[in-house]
Amino acid sequence: IRQIGIDNRSVTTLAGTVRSSGSANGVGTLASFNFPKGITTDGTNLYVADSDNNLIRQIVISTKAVTTLAGDGSQGSTDHATGTSASFNDPTGITTDGTNLYVADRDNHLIRQIVISTKAVTTLAGDGSQGSTDHATGTSASFNDPTGITTDGTNLYVADRDNHLIRQIVISTKAVTTLAGTGT
C-alpha cells in the first residue's frame, strides 16, 4: 500500500512487503497483501480489499498497524458471521460511510456489509448468482462480477462489470436499480 505526498509527490510504502505476497498482519512493511484491489478510508484507518487473500484488512494510518478485519482467507460467502469467521471470494471494491464498510464481493456476485464496530458481515444485495435482476430488493437482486463501489452516504453505486451496468442501491431499503448502461 503506497502513500503519495500531495505537496511534493513523494512516494513511500505505508504497508506491505515489496514484491512478496502473503497475508501477514504486522506493522508497515512487516505486513503482506496479495493483490490488494480496493481501498477506502474513514480518516483514521484505511480499509483494503485484499482480493487474492479473500480478506478485508485494516490499517491504522498513524501507526501503520495492519490487521485482518474480516474474512477467513478461504473462497466462500459465509454470511451472518463476525470478523474472521466470514468469507469472501475476490473482494475488489470497498467503500465506507464511517459506520459500515460495503464490499463488492466480485466472484460471489454480492454486495456485502461489514459493521466496523462489531465486524458483523452480512449480504446487503445480491442472490449469489450471475445476473442483472433489477428493481429488486436486497438478496432478490443479482449482479455479475461487481468490482467497484462508492457511496454518497444514502446510496451505493456499483460498477457491475460483466453486466456493463452502473447499479444503485438505496442503503436504507436495499432497493437495487440500474442507474446507467444498456447491458452491452
DRENTORKOL-485725 format. One record per residue (C-alpha): x, y negated, z. Coordinates in pm, whole numbers, plus 50000, padded with zeros to 5 digits. Each point is the difference from the previous one (the first is absolute). Layout:
residues N
east / north / up
X / Y / Z
...
//
This chain:
residues 184
east / north / up
50000 / 50000 / 50000
50173 / 49686 / 49878
49966 / 49645 / 50130
50050 / 49699 / 49776
50077 / 49659 / 50151
49768 / 49761 / 49817
50222 / 49696 / 50054
50333 / 50149 / 49894
49886 / 50315 / 49813
50224 / 50219 / 50214
49907 / 50369 / 49992
50053 / 50228 / 50299
49882 / 50344 / 50103
49747 / 49974 / 50282
49940 / 50372 / 50041
50091 / 50325 / 49831
50308 / 50180 / 49882
50126 / 49902 / 49656
49965 / 50276 / 49738
49899 / 50261 / 50255
49644 / 50122 / 50047
49852 / 50124 / 50324
49743 / 49927 / 50266
50215 / 49917 / 50301
49874 / 49743 / 50245
50263 / 49764 / 50136
50125 / 49645 / 49998
50092 / 49832 / 49673
50223 / 50213 / 49782
49969 / 50298 / 50236
49645 / 50050 / 49870
49920 / 50159 / 49665
49718 / 49995 / 49744
49905 / 50199 / 49690
49863 / 49782 / 49719
49835 / 49722 / 50201
49745 / 49849 / 49762
49778 / 49764 / 50198
50061 / 49743 / 50271
49797 / 49751 / 50201
50051 / 49792 / 50313
49806 / 49858 / 50292
50280 / 49750 / 50066
50160 / 50206 / 50276
50022 / 50342 / 49837
50043 / 50138 / 49652
49791 / 50300 / 49901
50135 / 50222 / 49724
49830 / 50262 / 49784
50285 / 50253 / 49999
49860 / 50186 / 49700
50208 / 50313 / 49956
50011 / 50059 / 50376
49618 / 49965 / 50016
50046 / 49766 / 50297
49902 / 49651 / 50109
50298 / 49837 / 50170
50020 / 49696 / 50228
50299 / 49767 / 50021
50024 / 49745 / 50280
50148 / 49707 / 49808
50191 / 49846 / 50295
50173 / 50324 / 50104
49997 / 50199 / 49670
49864 / 50299 / 50196
49832 / 50250 / 49766
49739 / 50249 / 50123
49741 / 50221 / 49837
49658 / 49849 / 50062
49790 / 50264 / 49822
50041 / 50320 / 49804
50148 / 50338 / 50075
50219 / 50008 / 49688
49800 / 50269 / 49821
49778 / 49949 / 49696
49641 / 49995 / 50118
49702 / 49791 / 50093
49952 / 50081 / 50368
49753 / 49742 / 50121
49851 / 49891 / 50332
50343 / 50055 / 50147
50242 / 49777 / 50184
50349 / 49899 / 49891
50219 / 50292 / 49902
49707 / 50245 / 50012
49860 / 49843 / 49681
50126 / 50077 / 49650
50031 / 49816 / 49669
50089 / 50092 / 49643
50220 / 49742 / 49826
49885 / 49681 / 50175
50101 / 49718 / 49768
49822 / 49679 / 50091
49945 / 49845 / 50341
49846 / 49680 / 50135
49887 / 49867 / 50337
49740 / 49768 / 50145
50201 / 49978 / 50323
49791 / 50263 / 50180
49991 / 50282 / 49747
50220 / 50136 / 49728
49840 / 50106 / 49672
50187 / 50257 / 49792
49960 / 50099 / 49637
50053 / 50374 / 50049
50075 / 50068 / 49635
50002 / 50376 / 49951
49707 / 50046 / 50241
49798 / 49744 / 49798
49903 / 49832 / 50328
50013 / 49666 / 50176
50101 / 50064 / 50359
49970 / 49777 / 50306
50239 / 49999 / 50296
49909 / 49810 / 50316
50340 / 49856 / 50093
49945 / 49995 / 50379
49882 / 50363 / 50027
50155 / 50150 / 49681
49660 / 50157 / 49921
49985 / 50106 / 49633
49673 / 50033 / 49807
49886 / 49993 / 49639
49838 / 49667 / 49917
49907 / 50084 / 49641
50032 / 50281 / 49751
49882 / 50360 / 49987
50343 / 50144 / 49922
49924 / 50092 / 49640
50118 / 49824 / 49686
49720 / 49778 / 49877
49864 / 49651 / 49973
49669 / 50027 / 50184
49892 / 49642 / 50050
49726 / 49817 / 50186
50050 / 50252 / 50276
50084 / 49973 / 50366
50302 / 50141 / 50179
50064 / 50366 / 49928
49733 / 50008 / 49726
50228 / 49793 / 49775
50293 / 50142 / 49806
50339 / 49879 / 49875
50269 / 50133 / 49769
50351 / 49943 / 50134
49949 / 49668 / 50182
50341 / 49835 / 50028
49977 / 49635 / 50102
49788 / 49838 / 50268
49957 / 49657 / 50155
49744 / 49823 / 50217
49850 / 49658 / 50054
49880 / 50107 / 50346
49646 / 50077 / 49883
50063 / 50216 / 49694
50261 / 50242 / 49878
50115 / 49984 / 49638
50136 / 50324 / 49857
50202 / 50066 / 49686
49830 / 50325 / 49897
50285 / 50101 / 49771
49881 / 50296 / 49797
49646 / 49859 / 49970
50147 / 49676 / 49860
49777 / 49802 / 50238
50025 / 49744 / 50278
49762 / 50107 / 50274
49855 / 49800 / 50289
49909 / 50143 / 50339
49800 / 49794 / 50248
50172 / 50097 / 50324
49696 / 49961 / 50228
49766 / 50210 / 49785
50250 / 50217 / 49807
49814 / 49913 / 49678
50216 / 50074 / 49694
49954 / 49826 / 49664
50207 / 49933 / 49691
50123 / 49642 / 49998
50184 / 50009 / 49666
50086 / 50236 / 49718
49816 / 50218 / 49752
50167 / 50327 / 50093
50211 / 50012 / 49684
//
